[in-house]
Amino acid sequence: MTKKMTLKRVALVLVVALLVVMLCSCDVLLSILLDGMPEEYEIPEGIAEIHFIDIGQGDATMIMADSRVMLIDTGERDSDNVLIDYLQAHGVTKLDYLVITHFDSDHFGEAEEILNTFEIVNVMIPEQVKDTNMYESFISALDENEDINVIFANDYVGDSLGMGQLNMDILAPLKNNYKDSNDYSITMVARWGNIKFLLSGDAEKEAEEDIVERYTRLQLDCDVFKAGHHGSRTSSSQELLDKASPKYIVISCGEDNKYGHPHSEAMSRFEAIEGAEIYRTDEQGSIVFSTDGVTLTVKTEK
């Protein structure tokens, strides 16, 4: 082989390498253009806690941050006052936000009792109407309490609300004509500093498709993901999980529940996320995350 041919081969290798670098750079640039630059947020003072409360087959999530309290869903109507006792045991007398993700009984059954027990500043609900006595009673109780500020989540979709230093990005519901009650679920990202929690109620396939289509990877990326619809096979789609890429997954469901939650199909998707840790209220009781805005710790309360 002549020296001239060797130089040509070296030049060819260099050109190919340069093209590879340019293509990779284009991919990075395209990703930035589509998803936005990674963000570093201002780190708030103090510690925030998020409690995924074991109330059996249902949802109840409490966020304590900046001397304020938010309760997201209440579980079923409960004569044993499990949720109320839990809140009071943690010193709660006032709720700055009561969020009802949607009007299925396992998410708002205890809501009217909560209204009667605690001082409540704001109630956030979706623009959903249900033809049930429980719904009518709850709405009547809201109407009678003029001191409560009622917020319709649909009016804030795409915007952020604040509870002190806690930031809440309201992502959904994106429509007001879903066929499935679960798809009306309020979906939000609660953020304390750099730590994000993605909470999607019972949002199912159609609502998740709308969310994935509208929001970028940066907007859906989270540290903790509460599994949709108690770990049902019809929620927590692969497309949503790919964008969210959570480090922790929390499944709120009752022990030996009649629905078989969490379903094996959803569990397979969760278990395939490299490095992700899975927590379940039916196995470990209430699950509490604490964060200073940079680091995150978790403990269970069985």
C-alpha positions as CSV (number, residue, x, y, z in Angstrom):
1,M,0.0,0.0,0.0
2,T,1.4,3.4,-1.0
3,K,1.8,6.3,1.4
4,K,-0.7,8.2,-0.8
5,M,-3.4,5.6,-0.4
6,T,-2.8,5.4,3.4
7,L,-3.3,9.2,3.7
8,K,-6.5,8.9,1.7
9,R,-7.8,6.2,4.1
10,V,-6.9,8.3,7.1
11,A,-8.7,11.3,5.6
12,L,-11.7,9.1,4.9
13,V,-11.8,7.9,8.5
14,L,-11.6,11.5,9.7
15,V,-14.4,12.6,7.5
16,V,-16.6,9.7,8.6
17,A,-15.8,10.5,12.3
18,L,-16.6,14.2,11.7
19,L,-20.0,13.2,10.2
20,V,-20.8,11.0,13.1
21,V,-20.0,13.8,15.6
22,M,-22.1,16.3,13.5
23,L,-25.1,13.8,13.5
24,C,-24.8,13.3,17.2
25,S,-24.7,17.0,17.7
26,C,-27.8,17.4,15.6
27,D,-29.6,14.8,17.7
28,V,-28.6,16.7,20.9
29,L,-29.7,20.0,19.3
30,L,-33.0,18.5,18.1
31,S,-33.6,17.1,21.6
32,I,-33.0,20.5,23.1
33,L,-35.3,22.2,20.6
34,L,-38.1,19.7,21.2
35,D,-37.8,19.3,25.0
36,G,-36.0,22.4,26.2
37,M,-32.8,22.8,28.1
38,P,-32.5,21.0,31.5
39,E,-33.4,23.4,34.3
40,E,-31.9,24.1,37.6
41,Y,-34.5,25.6,40.0
42,E,-34.0,27.8,43.0
43,I,-33.7,25.7,46.1
44,P,-36.3,26.6,48.7
45,E,-35.7,26.8,52.4
46,G,-36.8,23.9,54.5
47,I,-38.1,20.4,53.9
48,A,-41.1,19.2,51.9
49,E,-42.9,16.0,52.7
50,I,-45.3,14.0,50.4
51,H,-47.3,11.3,52.1
52,F,-48.9,8.6,50.0
53,I,-51.4,7.5,52.7
54,D,-52.5,3.9,53.1
55,I,-56.3,4.3,53.1
56,G,-57.0,0.9,51.4
57,Q,-58.3,0.7,47.8
58,G,-58.2,4.4,46.8
59,D,-56.0,7.5,46.7
60,A,-55.1,10.0,49.4
61,T,-51.9,12.1,49.1
62,M,-50.7,14.8,51.4
63,I,-48.1,17.4,50.7
64,M,-46.6,19.4,53.6
65,A,-44.4,22.2,52.4
66,D,-43.6,25.7,53.6
67,S,-45.9,25.5,56.6
68,R,-48.8,24.7,54.2
69,V,-50.7,21.5,53.5
70,M,-52.3,20.1,50.4
71,L,-54.5,17.0,50.3
72,I,-55.0,15.3,47.0
73,D,-58.0,12.9,47.0
74,T,-59.6,11.4,50.1
75,G,-60.3,7.7,49.4
76,E,-63.7,6.1,50.0
77,R,-66.2,7.3,52.6
78,D,-64.8,5.9,55.8
79,S,-66.6,5.4,59.1
80,D,-63.3,4.5,60.8
81,N,-61.8,7.9,60.0
82,V,-58.5,6.5,58.9
83,L,-57.6,9.5,56.8
84,I,-58.8,12.1,59.2
85,D,-56.9,10.4,62.1
86,Y,-53.8,10.3,59.9
87,L,-54.0,14.0,59.1
88,Q,-54.7,15.0,62.7
89,A,-51.8,12.8,64.0
90,H,-49.5,14.9,61.8
91,G,-50.8,18.1,63.3
92,V,-53.1,19.1,60.4
93,T,-55.9,21.5,61.3
94,K,-56.1,23.5,58.0
95,L,-55.8,22.5,54.3
96,D,-54.5,25.2,52.0
97,Y,-55.6,23.0,49.1
98,L,-58.0,20.1,48.8
99,V,-57.6,18.7,45.3
100,I,-60.2,16.2,44.0
101,T,-58.6,14.6,40.9
102,H,-62.0,13.3,39.7
103,F,-65.3,12.2,41.0
104,D,-65.0,8.5,41.5
105,S,-65.9,7.4,45.1
106,D,-62.5,6.0,45.8
107,H,-61.0,9.4,45.3
108,F,-63.5,11.7,46.9
109,G,-65.8,9.6,49.1
110,E,-64.5,11.2,52.3
111,A,-64.3,14.7,50.8
112,E,-67.4,16.0,52.5
113,E,-66.3,14.8,55.9
114,I,-63.0,16.5,55.3
115,L,-64.9,19.7,54.5
116,N,-66.7,19.4,57.9
117,T,-63.5,18.6,59.9
118,F,-60.8,21.0,58.7
119,E,-60.5,24.6,57.7
120,I,-60.0,24.7,53.9
121,V,-58.8,27.6,51.9
122,N,-58.9,26.3,48.3
123,V,-60.7,23.4,46.6
124,M,-59.5,22.3,43.1
125,I,-61.8,20.1,41.0
126,P,-62.1,19.2,37.3
127,E,-65.0,20.4,35.2
128,Q,-66.7,17.0,35.5
129,V,-70.3,16.3,36.4
130,K,-71.5,12.9,37.8
131,D,-75.0,11.8,38.3
132,T,-74.5,10.4,41.8
133,N,-75.9,11.4,45.3
134,M,-72.3,11.6,46.6
135,Y,-71.3,14.1,43.9
136,E,-74.5,16.3,44.4
137,S,-74.0,16.3,48.2
138,F,-70.3,17.3,47.9
139,I,-71.1,20.1,45.4
140,S,-73.9,21.4,47.6
141,A,-71.6,21.4,50.6
142,L,-69.1,23.5,48.6
143,D,-71.8,25.9,47.5
144,E,-72.9,26.4,51.1
145,N,-69.3,27.2,52.3
146,E,-68.7,30.7,50.9
147,D,-65.3,30.9,52.6
148,I,-63.8,28.3,50.3
149,N,-62.2,29.4,47.0
150,V,-63.2,26.8,44.3
151,I,-60.8,26.4,41.5
152,F,-61.5,24.6,38.2
153,A,-58.3,22.9,37.1
154,N,-59.3,23.1,33.5
155,D,-58.8,26.9,33.7
156,Y,-55.2,26.5,34.7
157,V,-54.0,23.7,32.4
158,G,-50.6,24.6,31.1
159,D,-50.0,27.1,33.9
160,S,-48.4,26.9,37.3
161,L,-49.9,27.5,40.7
162,G,-48.0,28.1,43.9
163,M,-48.4,27.0,47.5
164,G,-45.7,29.0,49.2
165,Q,-42.5,27.8,47.7
166,L,-44.1,24.6,46.3
167,N,-44.8,24.8,42.6
168,M,-47.6,23.0,40.9
169,D,-47.7,22.6,37.1
170,I,-51.3,21.7,36.1
171,L,-51.0,19.4,33.1
172,A,-54.6,18.0,32.7
173,P,-57.5,17.4,32.1
174,L,-57.0,18.5,28.5
175,K,-60.6,17.9,27.4
176,N,-64.0,18.3,29.0
177,N,-65.7,15.5,26.9
178,Y,-63.9,12.3,27.9
179,K,-66.0,9.2,27.8
180,D,-64.2,7.6,30.8
181,S,-64.6,9.2,34.1
182,N,-61.0,8.5,35.0
183,D,-59.7,10.6,32.1
184,Y,-61.0,13.7,33.7
185,S,-58.3,13.3,36.4
186,I,-56.3,16.3,37.3
187,T,-52.7,15.6,36.5
188,M,-50.0,17.8,38.0
189,V,-46.3,18.0,38.6
190,A,-45.6,19.1,42.2
191,R,-42.0,20.5,42.5
192,W,-39.9,21.4,45.5
193,G,-36.6,22.8,44.2
194,N,-35.2,20.3,41.7
195,I,-37.4,17.4,43.0
196,K,-40.5,16.6,41.0
197,F,-43.6,14.4,41.7
198,L,-45.9,13.4,38.8
199,L,-49.4,12.8,40.1
200,S,-52.0,11.7,37.5
201,G,-55.0,10.4,39.5
202,D,-56.7,7.6,37.5
203,A,-55.9,9.0,34.0
204,E,-56.1,6.2,31.5
205,K,-55.1,5.6,27.9
206,E,-56.9,8.5,26.1
207,A,-55.9,11.1,28.7
208,E,-52.3,9.8,28.8
209,E,-52.0,10.0,25.1
210,D,-53.2,13.6,25.2
211,I,-50.6,14.4,27.9
212,V,-47.7,12.7,26.1
213,E,-48.6,14.5,22.9
214,R,-48.8,17.9,24.5
215,Y,-45.9,18.0,26.9
216,T,-42.2,17.5,26.4
217,R,-39.9,15.1,28.2
218,L,-38.6,18.0,30.3
219,Q,-42.1,18.9,31.5
220,L,-43.0,15.2,32.4
221,D,-39.6,14.2,33.8
222,C,-40.0,13.3,37.5
223,D,-38.3,11.8,40.5
224,V,-41.5,10.2,41.8
225,F,-44.4,8.9,39.8
226,K,-47.7,7.9,41.4
227,A,-48.9,5.0,39.3
228,G,-52.0,5.8,37.4
229,H,-55.3,4.1,38.5
230,H,-53.7,2.1,41.3
231,G,-51.4,0.3,38.9
232,S,-54.1,-0.7,36.4
233,R,-53.0,-2.2,33.1
234,T,-54.9,0.6,31.3
235,S,-52.8,3.4,32.8
236,S,-49.0,4.2,33.2
237,S,-48.4,3.6,29.4
238,Q,-45.0,3.0,28.1
239,E,-45.0,6.3,26.3
240,L,-45.7,8.2,29.5
241,L,-43.1,6.3,31.5
242,D,-40.5,6.9,28.8
243,K,-41.0,10.6,29.1
244,A,-41.3,10.6,32.9
245,S,-38.3,8.3,33.6
246,P,-39.1,8.2,37.3
247,K,-36.6,7.0,40.0
248,Y,-39.4,5.9,42.3
249,I,-42.9,4.5,41.5
250,V,-45.7,4.5,44.1
251,I,-48.8,2.3,43.8
252,S,-51.7,3.2,46.0
253,C,-54.0,0.2,46.3
254,G,-55.7,-1.9,48.9
255,E,-54.5,-5.3,50.2
256,D,-56.1,-8.2,48.3
257,N,-58.4,-5.7,46.4
258,K,-61.1,-7.1,44.2
259,Y,-59.7,-5.4,41.1
260,G,-56.3,-7.2,41.2
261,H,-54.4,-4.0,41.3
262,P,-51.6,-3.6,40.5
263,H,-52.0,-5.6,37.3
264,S,-49.1,-7.7,36.1
265,E,-48.8,-5.7,32.8
266,A,-48.3,-2.5,34.6
267,M,-45.8,-4.1,37.0
268,S,-43.8,-5.4,34.0
269,R,-43.5,-1.8,32.7
270,F,-42.4,-0.5,36.1
271,E,-39.9,-3.2,36.7
272,A,-38.3,-2.6,33.2
273,I,-37.3,0.9,34.3
274,E,-33.6,0.6,35.1
275,G,-32.9,1.6,38.7
276,A,-36.4,2.5,39.6
277,E,-37.7,1.6,43.1
278,I,-41.3,0.5,43.5
279,Y,-43.4,1.1,46.6
280,R,-46.9,-0.2,47.3
281,T,-49.3,0.9,50.1
282,D,-50.9,-2.5,50.2
283,E,-47.5,-4.0,51.1
284,Q,-45.6,-1.3,53.0
285,G,-48.4,1.0,54.3
286,S,-48.1,4.8,54.0
287,I,-45.1,5.9,52.0
288,V,-43.4,9.2,52.9
289,F,-40.9,11.1,50.8
290,S,-38.8,14.0,52.3
291,T,-36.8,16.4,50.2
292,D,-34.7,19.5,50.7
293,G,-35.1,20.3,47.0
294,V,-31.9,18.5,46.0
295,T,-31.9,15.1,47.7
296,L,-34.8,12.7,48.4
297,T,-35.4,10.1,51.1
298,V,-38.2,7.7,51.6
299,K,-39.6,5.8,54.6
300,T,-42.6,3.5,55.1
301,E,-45.2,3.5,57.9
302,K,-46.9,0.1,58.1
